[in-house]
Amino acid sequence: MEKIDKKYVDFSVMAGTYKTRLTKKFSNRPQWNKPEPGDVLSNLPGTIIQIKVKVGEKVEAGQLLLIHEAMKMLNRVVAPVSGIVTDINVNVGDKIGKNHLMIKIVENEK
Amino acid sequence: MADLTKSILTLREKKAIVEKGGGEAAIEKQVAMGKLTARERIQAILDKNSFHETDMFVKHDGRDFGMDKKEFAADGVVTGTGTIGGAPVCIYAQDFTVAGGSLGLQHARKITKVMDIALKMKCPVIGINDSGGARIQEGVSALAGYGEIFYRNTIASGVIPQLSLILGPCAGGAVYSPALTDFVFVVEGISKMFITGPNVIKTVLGEDISMEDLGGARVHAEITGNAHFYALNEEECFEQVKNLLKFIPWNNQQKAPAVKAKEPKTKLNIEEIVPSDPKQPYDVRDVIRCIVDDSDFLEIQELWAANIVIGFGRMGGETVGFVANQPMVLAGVLDCDSADKAARFIRFCDSFNIPIVTLEDMPGYLPGVDQEHAGVIRHGAKVLYAYSEATVPKVTVILRKAYGGGYIAMNSRHLGADFMFAWPTAEIAVMGPDGAANIIFRKEIMEAEDQEAMRQEKVNEYIEKFANPYVAASKGFVDTVIEPKETRTQILHALKLSALKEECRPERKHGLPPF
């Protein structure tokens, strides 16, 4: 048997609630959070090669933020929105995983 | 005469050298890891003394990095033919004691040669993987070797059964041959399977993970779904291989070998397994055990996506593939993984002339952002595709819940089921009573003084009217409402009637299942 919680729990599907066991995979599923438009996440594991902006700097959408080496490519990471850089959570040389929050930009009010 | 004797002695010497594999020290290391040698593994799987080795004297053609001065016994892979239960099979086993079982072009060509024989002679091919990966010194030739194996795995797919045993490392490109085959066997502590190993992950990410945690037997049996059979040691694994081969045909032109029919031997009473309250769980495998010959059910992918149960049993002595929702786990919902699991199995059965019996008790698809974003639409569609496409006899028994999209997906009449049975406890409806009542009687419930009482009244009204098999039966969507204890005889009759089933499909190169 799959490693599952031994006891039966209440589990809702389409407005019906059933007694059942849960799988490990289901219990560990990631919680979904609404993405922030100004959060710059790594889409691959890799290494930070260069950082082109500073905290407090004004950036335009499309402006180069940093160079992220991943899968043998020097990837140009650009600003997704125009705004102010409020956080830089990486340093040159850092090895980061996927979905690592590298830079935070607070978007200009429209 | 003297010359002949001498030449025979020379042959024996040459064979003895090759049979020593990588030599004593390397074999000792192999044994210390709890592993058998390549030749021992083959002997353990095949009928006694039936192994006929081919290509013992093949030499690699590496010329660079000093490879020209190195000799590898049998080039690191033992290949040949033999029998299992008297029937022919092709087999190969990578020899980790020889150059780490690394794959070069000649090593690969030995493998493709037995695959070609298997395809021509229409017999199963069994591959034992135990290799450090590509022989780097051979460069692109090693890659060519993998490609030639993958190509044959694909061409042989659905023609002959292909089994892969992961009895050591199987990393990088090497993983794709097993992935293309029909059944993958893993052994606790021995199997290690991944695309990029812990070293690369450490270099790129700085994350420390052991081979076991990354791609050990348990991981593939439980989390990734790459493995179909999980064993605690090699011996158990070989028994699983032999047991599986008793249930399946040798090729797509034959039927699985029939055995003497037996009555189920379980003491379980089929009328007492399924609780009448549709919200209470039970183990659907108990129902299967009440139906199949000798109560002998061979479950496949037992640990992964346990909310659906798949496997082989026999009815009236003939092999049947079972697909059953498992209310005990995740209420038996369909989700991405369980849809993949069921669809692939249905296609195996259809390829190899094995009738499919579906036992249905499911509330619908698993709700959730993760499921939607993981593509439950295209994964779920695979089940519809696989059932609709299948032309083998298809029998469905609705035990309890058959709601909404799940009702359609689980081999409904509308997807081409040949026989549709339902137990009197079946609830065949567009959705569960609670949800349906909330929608249909929304106004009445909102306007009632006691909303909860009104809701309950309307839920009951809905249950009375629709949560039964008779609405579907009145339209002919269900052929027969049967008592649970009739289940076995009804299925047996259906299968008997379907023995010569023929169903035509329009000509096409191939369909486009939502991969």
Interface residues (C-beta under 8 A of the other chain):
Chain A: M1 E2 K3 I4 Y8 F11 S12 V13 M14 A15 G16 T17 Y18 K19 T20 R21 L22 T23 K24 K25 F26 R29 P30 W32 P45 G46 T47 A70 K95 I96 G97
Chain B: V204 L205 G206 E207 E222 I223 P278 K279 Q280 P281 E302 L303 W304 A305 A306 N307 P327 M328 V329 L330 A331 G332 V333 D337 P363 G364 Y365 L366 P367 G368 V369 D370 H373 Y403 G404 M431 G432 P433 D434 G435 N438
